[in-house]
């Protein structure tokens, strides 16, 4: 069932072995690093984290007015830089952005990645093929007003489901992940020619068939989408993992907030 909390074959959750997940057999493996900024107590580290970014990254982060937005941006950048360090040999690899905002490494034949954040979570997904990831904090909302962009089959499912809000978030994140894989943003998200098949967890668009997987985490819904997914590893970052992220970025374990 879409969005079931039961792991499928080939999917598992790991809390550590972060660096192993980046360097294991890469054939058909999709890895998701999940950073909970509250659980990891990262807010008080923001100023120190900023020092690990280059000038352009710091400037981008400081454009956000709210501290929580700056925190998510900085954490996302450090995750991307740690991935570059592990896969490309150095953290300070140029990241380009497509016309519709999809980031990618400038280096040829580099690992593909996708970044998403919502609430207290920052998620970086990566693999050998283009992919998209989306995470959404599940809050009460008038889902019918937003579901107007969905296809007729999706809307019909929502109207008959016992928990339509939960289903709405599963469908929404799957569509968002698809739009990020395509790298075309909102136009493709709302494109009427894309068909999301709830039962088979597939999305058909033009001549392409893509696959998605969805998880319901406490207070969040998370989806990833790609032409092939294979084994999926969800890596919930621990404090030890975060130390390794900092080391990959040329830093060290940052001091904890004084009581």
GUZAMI-49903 format. One record per residue (C-alpha): residue number from 1; residue in one letter; y, x, z. Coordinates in Angstrom, 3 decimals. Layout:
N
zadren NUM, banu A, Y Y, X X, Z Z
...
END
This chain:
259
zadren 1, banu X, Y 0.000, X 0.000, Z 0.000
zadren 2, banu X, Y 3.441, X 1.266, Z -0.872
zadren 3, banu X, Y 5.241, X 2.671, Z 2.124
zadren 4, banu X, Y 2.179, X 2.653, Z 4.344
zadren 5, banu X, Y 2.348, X 5.050, Z 7.261
zadren 6, banu X, Y -1.257, X 6.005, Z 6.548
zadren 7, banu X, Y -1.412, X 9.273, Z 4.633
zadren 8, banu X, Y -3.135, X 9.243, Z 1.251
zadren 9, banu X, Y -5.678, X 11.850, Z 0.237
zadren 10, banu X, Y -3.869, X 15.085, Z -0.501
zadren 11, banu X, Y -0.904, X 14.251, Z 1.755
zadren 12, banu X, Y -0.420, X 15.647, Z 5.232
zadren 13, banu X, Y 2.248, X 16.337, Z 7.776
zadren 14, banu X, Y 2.855, X 19.804, Z 9.164
zadren 15, banu X, Y 5.326, X 20.780, Z 11.841
zadren 16, banu X, Y 5.180, X 24.529, Z 11.407
zadren 17, banu X, Y 3.858, X 27.010, Z 8.816
zadren 18, banu X, Y 7.179, X 26.564, Z 7.050
zadren 19, banu X, Y 7.113, X 29.794, Z 5.110
zadren 20, banu X, Y 3.463, X 29.264, Z 4.184
zadren 21, banu X, Y 4.383, X 25.931, Z 2.607
zadren 22, banu X, Y 6.832, X 27.709, Z 0.322
zadren 23, banu X, Y 4.414, X 30.429, Z -0.756
zadren 24, banu X, Y 0.963, X 28.752, Z -0.858
zadren 25, banu X, Y -0.772, X 27.864, Z -4.139
zadren 26, banu X, Y 2.023, X 26.119, Z -6.011
zadren 27, banu X, Y -0.047, X 24.307, Z -8.617
zadren 28, banu X, Y 0.755, X 20.609, Z -8.356
zadren 29, banu X, Y 2.032, X 20.865, Z -4.777
zadren 30, banu X, Y 5.162, X 19.042, Z -3.648
zadren 31, banu X, Y 6.694, X 20.112, Z -0.347
zadren 32, banu X, Y 9.279, X 18.221, Z 1.693
zadren 33, banu X, Y 11.192, X 20.005, Z 4.457
zadren 34, banu X, Y 12.572, X 17.405, Z 6.882
zadren 35, banu X, Y 15.312, X 18.548, Z 9.261
zadren 36, banu X, Y 16.324, X 16.206, Z 12.089
zadren 37, banu X, Y 19.760, X 17.511, Z 13.076
zadren 38, banu X, Y 19.670, X 15.623, Z 16.391
zadren 39, banu X, Y 16.156, X 16.674, Z 17.367
zadren 40, banu X, Y 16.953, X 20.298, Z 16.479
zadren 41, banu X, Y 20.320, X 20.077, Z 18.316
zadren 42, banu X, Y 22.177, X 21.531, Z 15.322
zadren 43, banu X, Y 25.583, X 19.940, Z 15.870
zadren 44, banu X, Y 26.797, X 22.628, Z 18.257
zadren 45, banu X, Y 25.650, X 25.308, Z 15.778
zadren 46, banu X, Y 27.852, X 24.100, Z 12.919
zadren 47, banu X, Y 30.555, X 26.754, Z 13.268
zadren 48, banu X, Y 27.967, X 29.552, Z 13.402
zadren 49, banu X, Y 26.101, X 28.082, Z 10.435
zadren 50, banu X, Y 29.296, X 28.079, Z 8.404
zadren 51, banu X, Y 29.435, X 31.859, Z 8.775
zadren 52, banu X, Y 26.139, X 32.148, Z 6.883
zadren 53, banu X, Y 27.541, X 30.358, Z 3.825
zadren 54, banu X, Y 29.509, X 32.012, Z 1.054
zadren 55, banu X, Y 33.158, X 31.152, Z 0.440
zadren 56, banu X, Y 32.468, X 28.450, Z -2.148
zadren 57, banu X, Y 29.852, X 26.794, Z 0.075
zadren 58, banu X, Y 32.183, X 26.827, Z 3.076
zadren 59, banu X, Y 34.973, X 25.327, Z 0.980
zadren 60, banu X, Y 32.685, X 22.539, Z -0.215
zadren 61, banu X, Y 31.508, X 21.822, Z 3.324
zadren 62, banu X, Y 35.059, X 21.678, Z 4.684
zadren 63, banu X, Y 36.040, X 19.044, Z 2.122
zadren 64, banu X, Y 34.194, X 16.533, Z 4.269
zadren 65, banu X, Y 36.459, X 15.037, Z 6.909
zadren 66, banu X, Y 33.766, X 13.908, Z 9.332
zadren 67, banu X, Y 31.888, X 16.472, Z 11.373
zadren 68, banu X, Y 28.513, X 14.781, Z 10.783
zadren 69, banu X, Y 29.051, X 15.030, Z 7.013
zadren 70, banu X, Y 29.932, X 18.708, Z 7.336
zadren 71, banu X, Y 26.813, X 19.256, Z 9.414
zadren 72, banu X, Y 24.511, X 17.612, Z 6.853
zadren 73, banu X, Y 26.146, X 19.581, Z 4.042
zadren 74, banu X, Y 25.782, X 22.921, Z 5.849
zadren 75, banu X, Y 22.155, X 22.239, Z 6.805
zadren 76, banu X, Y 21.359, X 21.265, Z 3.217
zadren 77, banu X, Y 22.886, X 24.469, Z 1.884
zadren 78, banu X, Y 20.910, X 26.594, Z 4.348
zadren 79, banu X, Y 17.676, X 24.847, Z 3.370
zadren 80, banu X, Y 18.357, X 25.502, Z -0.315
zadren 81, banu X, Y 19.222, X 29.141, Z 0.400
zadren 82, banu X, Y 16.035, X 29.558, Z 2.461
zadren 83, banu X, Y 14.004, X 28.166, Z -0.446
zadren 84, banu X, Y 15.706, X 30.625, Z -2.798
zadren 85, banu X, Y 14.957, X 33.465, Z -0.401
zadren 86, banu X, Y 11.260, X 32.571, Z -0.297
zadren 87, banu X, Y 10.750, X 31.748, Z -3.971
zadren 88, banu X, Y 13.357, X 33.872, Z -5.764
zadren 89, banu X, Y 13.659, X 36.836, Z -3.415
zadren 90, banu X, Y 17.240, X 36.339, Z -2.226
zadren 91, banu X, Y 19.167, X 33.568, Z -0.529
zadren 92, banu X, Y 22.446, X 33.916, Z -2.404
zadren 93, banu X, Y 21.229, X 32.573, Z -5.759
zadren 94, banu X, Y 23.711, X 30.624, Z -7.863
zadren 95, banu X, Y 23.214, X 26.864, Z -7.732
zadren 96, banu X, Y 24.533, X 24.946, Z -10.728
zadren 97, banu X, Y 25.238, X 21.208, Z -10.842
zadren 98, banu X, Y 24.534, X 18.912, Z -13.778
zadren 99, banu X, Y 27.049, X 16.453, Z -15.187
zadren 100, banu X, Y 25.723, X 13.755, Z -12.852
zadren 101, banu X, Y 25.521, X 15.968, Z -9.794
zadren 102, banu X, Y 21.918, X 17.216, Z -9.815
zadren 103, banu X, Y 21.747, X 20.759, Z -8.353
zadren 104, banu X, Y 19.449, X 23.418, Z -9.782
zadren 105, banu X, Y 18.982, X 27.176, Z -9.560
zadren 106, banu X, Y 20.652, X 29.159, Z -12.335
zadren 107, banu X, Y 17.687, X 31.531, Z -12.533
zadren 108, banu X, Y 15.309, X 30.768, Z -15.410
zadren 109, banu X, Y 11.911, X 29.220, Z -14.536
zadren 110, banu X, Y 12.973, X 28.756, Z -10.926
zadren 111, banu X, Y 11.452, X 26.265, Z -8.510
zadren 112, banu X, Y 12.760, X 22.712, Z -8.871
zadren 113, banu X, Y 14.301, X 21.004, Z -5.860
zadren 114, banu X, Y 16.083, X 17.864, Z -4.742
zadren 115, banu X, Y 18.191, X 17.253, Z -1.631
zadren 116, banu X, Y 18.933, X 14.053, Z 0.268
zadren 117, banu X, Y 20.409, X 13.196, Z 3.642
zadren 118, banu X, Y 21.122, X 10.106, Z 5.674
zadren 119, banu X, Y 21.928, X 9.593, Z 9.331
zadren 120, banu X, Y 20.467, X 12.534, Z 11.245
zadren 121, banu X, Y 17.955, X 13.605, Z 8.573
zadren 122, banu X, Y 18.333, X 16.203, Z 5.819
zadren 123, banu X, Y 15.400, X 16.444, Z 3.375
zadren 124, banu X, Y 14.733, X 19.131, Z 0.769
zadren 125, banu X, Y 11.869, X 18.478, Z -1.673
zadren 126, banu X, Y 10.616, X 21.157, Z -4.049
zadren 127, banu X, Y 7.862, X 21.812, Z -6.562
zadren 128, banu X, Y 7.006, X 23.283, Z -9.940
zadren 129, banu X, Y 8.205, X 20.217, Z -11.899
zadren 130, banu X, Y 11.521, X 18.323, Z -11.840
zadren 131, banu X, Y 11.531, X 15.849, Z -8.956
zadren 132, banu X, Y 13.819, X 13.623, Z -6.949
zadren 133, banu X, Y 13.919, X 12.712, Z -3.268
zadren 134, banu X, Y 15.806, X 10.077, Z -1.322
zadren 135, banu X, Y 15.975, X 9.258, Z 2.380
zadren 136, banu X, Y 17.797, X 6.270, Z 3.830
zadren 137, banu X, Y 18.550, X 5.331, Z 7.406
zadren 138, banu X, Y 17.284, X 1.762, Z 7.797
zadren 139, banu X, Y 20.076, X -0.430, Z 9.068
zadren 140, banu X, Y 20.531, X -4.205, Z 8.940
zadren 141, banu X, Y 22.185, X -5.279, Z 5.679
zadren 142, banu X, Y 22.414, X -8.210, Z 3.276
zadren 143, banu X, Y 19.726, X -6.954, Z 0.916
zadren 144, banu X, Y 20.091, X -9.766, Z -1.643
zadren 145, banu X, Y 23.573, X -8.545, Z -2.568
zadren 146, banu X, Y 22.242, X -5.065, Z -3.376
zadren 147, banu X, Y 18.936, X -6.098, Z -4.936
zadren 148, banu X, Y 20.758, X -7.495, Z -7.960
zadren 149, banu X, Y 20.154, X -4.141, Z -9.682
zadren 150, banu X, Y 16.373, X -4.477, Z -9.257
zadren 151, banu X, Y 14.026, X -5.835, Z -11.890
zadren 152, banu X, Y 12.774, X -9.430, Z -11.818
zadren 153, banu X, Y 9.356, X -8.434, Z -10.422
zadren 154, banu X, Y 10.928, X -6.444, Z -7.604
zadren 155, banu X, Y 13.238, X -9.312, Z -6.662
zadren 156, banu X, Y 10.313, X -11.747, Z -6.688
zadren 157, banu X, Y 8.364, X -9.487, Z -4.329
zadren 158, banu X, Y 11.329, X -9.308, Z -1.981
zadren 159, banu X, Y 11.651, X -13.078, Z -1.843
zadren 160, banu X, Y 8.016, X -13.527, Z -0.779
zadren 161, banu X, Y 7.513, X -10.498, Z 1.480
zadren 162, banu X, Y 7.192, X -11.002, Z 5.237
zadren 163, banu X, Y 9.523, X -8.059, Z 5.868
zadren 164, banu X, Y 11.917, X -8.030, Z 2.884
zadren 165, banu X, Y 14.369, X -5.559, Z 4.443
zadren 166, banu X, Y 11.638, X -2.954, Z 4.896
zadren 167, banu X, Y 10.439, X -3.541, Z 1.345
zadren 168, banu X, Y 14.019, X -3.336, Z 0.080
zadren 169, banu X, Y 14.394, X 0.169, Z 1.487
zadren 170, banu X, Y 11.062, X 1.242, Z -0.014
zadren 171, banu X, Y 12.109, X 0.005, Z -3.444
zadren 172, banu X, Y 15.639, X 1.380, Z -3.121
zadren 173, banu X, Y 14.546, X 4.896, Z -2.159
zadren 174, banu X, Y 11.947, X 4.950, Z -4.950
zadren 175, banu X, Y 14.661, X 4.061, Z -7.471
zadren 176, banu X, Y 17.029, X 6.652, Z -6.012
zadren 177, banu X, Y 14.331, X 9.332, Z -6.151
zadren 178, banu X, Y 13.665, X 8.413, Z -9.785
zadren 179, banu X, Y 17.364, X 8.635, Z -10.681
zadren 180, banu X, Y 17.535, X 12.078, Z -9.073
zadren 181, banu X, Y 14.472, X 13.269, Z -10.984
zadren 182, banu X, Y 16.117, X 12.151, Z -14.209
zadren 183, banu X, Y 19.405, X 13.684, Z -13.074
zadren 184, banu X, Y 21.449, X 10.818, Z -14.496
zadren 185, banu X, Y 22.638, X 9.171, Z -11.288
zadren 186, banu X, Y 23.792, X 5.542, Z -11.039
zadren 187, banu X, Y 23.444, X 4.638, Z -14.758
zadren 188, banu X, Y 19.706, X 5.289, Z -14.688
zadren 189, banu X, Y 19.310, X 3.739, Z -11.211
zadren 190, banu X, Y 20.587, X 0.414, Z -12.555
zadren 191, banu X, Y 19.000, X 0.712, Z -16.006
zadren 192, banu X, Y 17.238, X -2.518, Z -16.893
zadren 193, banu X, Y 14.678, X -0.768, Z -19.096
zadren 194, banu X, Y 13.084, X 1.092, Z -16.198
zadren 195, banu X, Y 10.043, X -0.686, Z -14.733
zadren 196, banu X, Y 8.909, X -0.001, Z -11.171
zadren 197, banu X, Y 5.280, X -0.988, Z -10.576
zadren 198, banu X, Y 4.826, X -1.718, Z -6.882
zadren 199, banu X, Y 1.025, X -1.671, Z -6.830
zadren 200, banu X, Y 0.417, X 1.552, Z -8.747
zadren 201, banu X, Y 3.472, X 3.412, Z -7.409
zadren 202, banu X, Y 4.618, X 4.241, Z -10.924
zadren 203, banu X, Y 7.913, X 4.022, Z -12.764
zadren 204, banu X, Y 7.988, X 3.599, Z -16.523
zadren 205, banu X, Y 11.086, X 4.545, Z -18.443
zadren 206, banu X, Y 11.192, X 4.827, Z -22.238
zadren 207, banu X, Y 8.099, X 6.917, Z -23.088
zadren 208, banu X, Y 7.736, X 8.435, Z -19.620
zadren 209, banu X, Y 5.541, X 7.470, Z -16.680
zadren 210, banu X, Y 6.501, X 8.876, Z -13.288
zadren 211, banu X, Y 4.877, X 8.575, Z -9.887
zadren 212, banu X, Y 6.427, X 8.038, Z -6.499
zadren 213, banu X, Y 5.293, X 8.081, Z -2.880
zadren 214, banu X, Y 7.064, X 6.397, Z 0.013
zadren 215, banu X, Y 6.891, X 6.873, Z 3.778
zadren 216, banu X, Y 8.331, X 4.786, Z 6.590
zadren 217, banu X, Y 9.493, X 7.133, Z 9.325
zadren 218, banu X, Y 11.015, X 5.912, Z 12.603
zadren 219, banu X, Y 14.369, X 4.374, Z 11.532
zadren 220, banu X, Y 14.178, X 5.924, Z 8.020
zadren 221, banu X, Y 12.504, X 5.396, Z 4.652
zadren 222, banu X, Y 11.711, X 8.367, Z 2.409
zadren 223, banu X, Y 10.576, X 8.535, Z -1.237
zadren 224, banu X, Y 9.808, X 11.302, Z -3.705
zadren 225, banu X, Y 9.322, X 10.916, Z -7.470
zadren 226, banu X, Y 8.029, X 13.186, Z -10.255
zadren 227, banu X, Y 5.869, X 13.130, Z -13.384
zadren 228, banu X, Y 3.086, X 14.674, Z -11.300
zadren 229, banu X, Y 2.931, X 14.905, Z -7.523
zadren 230, banu X, Y -0.546, X 16.160, Z -6.595
zadren 231, banu X, Y -0.793, X 17.353, Z -3.007
zadren 232, banu X, Y 2.223, X 16.389, Z -0.902
zadren 233, banu X, Y 3.136, X 18.295, Z 2.245
zadren 234, banu X, Y 5.627, X 16.773, Z 4.667
zadren 235, banu X, Y 6.971, X 19.553, Z 6.856
zadren 236, banu X, Y 8.959, X 18.275, Z 9.837
zadren 237, banu X, Y 10.982, X 21.304, Z 10.868
zadren 238, banu X, Y 10.476, X 22.529, Z 14.407
zadren 239, banu X, Y 12.812, X 24.808, Z 16.351
zadren 240, banu X, Y 10.680, X 27.759, Z 15.270
zadren 241, banu X, Y 10.984, X 26.652, Z 11.636
zadren 242, banu X, Y 14.763, X 26.469, Z 11.980
zadren 243, banu X, Y 14.840, X 30.025, Z 13.326
zadren 244, banu X, Y 13.035, X 31.101, Z 10.157
zadren 245, banu X, Y 15.553, X 29.182, Z 8.030
zadren 246, banu X, Y 18.350, X 31.141, Z 9.697
zadren 247, banu X, Y 16.538, X 34.442, Z 9.224
zadren 248, banu X, Y 16.096, X 33.653, Z 5.502
zadren 249, banu X, Y 19.865, X 33.188, Z 5.373
zadren 250, banu X, Y 20.545, X 36.541, Z 6.992
zadren 251, banu X, Y 21.178, X 35.089, Z 10.419
zadren 252, banu X, Y 19.267, X 34.934, Z 13.662
zadren 253, banu X, Y 18.492, X 32.376, Z 16.302
zadren 254, banu X, Y 21.837, X 30.837, Z 17.179
zadren 255, banu X, Y 22.744, X 30.442, Z 20.863
zadren 256, banu X, Y 22.191, X 27.101, Z 22.514
zadren 257, banu X, Y 25.081, X 25.103, Z 23.852
zadren 258, banu X, Y 26.061, X 26.102, Z 27.358
zadren 259, banu X, Y 25.542, X 23.473, Z 30.008
END
